[in-house]
């Protein structure tokens, strides 16, 4: 063999080695991330999810890929967005942002594809899992259970505004937790001897008319159903509550950050961090059925003194002493 031919063969083999190495390298696992809101309004929660993934050793673009889908508050789009992730054959679907994304996703995801969730409703009552300890099948996740706090919200609201006799309840009629949340609110109001006025809003254009209706019913205070729609439009909701001089309580502290008066609930950012951790464990081979549904155990009460002063409210000492955070 001539020297030139030999060198040519070596060069060709050397060029082929990287191609062979790439062909043998395993494909990067892919997460399908589904959220009912928008990426802008929920950046904090998405960051929490990525933080949890990082704690499990997964960094996007390095050893994991993320296909994200946001419904932009159009809950009817969720099944198709979930189906799109299934068609892309992701390794695991992470559904978060509220109960609606989980309810829409479970029927679409095949039993061979893991589904990990973070939701505020009761996953057992809604048929998402068999039980919290033994979820069964291909589904597990984080239950932060804010939708079970309706009676507690009303109690705190009336402690803050004891003269309020007519209480408004702003709900999304398309939310899967509507029936249970409404029942809890009605029972709590009846037990406390207060009139409850329920107003609906499922689009941003519904919010102004809903508050006009509350004014017509002479509502003295307000509490807001937690869900992806209300969370998405928290800035407008808190502004309308202030404009109508309605003391209001919310389930997420992000409403207080947006100017709201008071919130009581769990840390949703940390729940999404836990979702990231669970998603990482599934990617490493743990079966969802072997991961019990994690429940939030820490609840925080946050008070906005600036909002209280604007409403002419004196926050009772009993509430201030219980507050986990007071925003000046």
Buried (B, 14 or more C-beta within 10 A) or exposed (E): EEEEEEEEEEEEEEEEEEEEEEEEEEEEBBBBBBBBBBEEBBEEBBBBBBBBBBEBEBEBEEEBBBBBBBBBBEBEBBBEBBBBBBEEEBBBBBBBBBBBBBBBBBEBBEEEBBBBBBBBBBBBEBEBBBEBEEBEBBBBBBBBBBBBBBBBBBBBBBBBBEEBBBBBBBBBEBBBBBEBBBEBBBBBBEEEEBBBBBBBBBEEEBBEEBBEBBEEBEBBBBBBBBBBBBBBBBBBBBBBBBEBEBBBBBBBBBBBBBBBBBBBBBBBBBBBBBBBBBBBBBBEEBEBBEBEBBEBEEBEBBBBBEBBEEBEBEBEEEBEEEBEEBBE
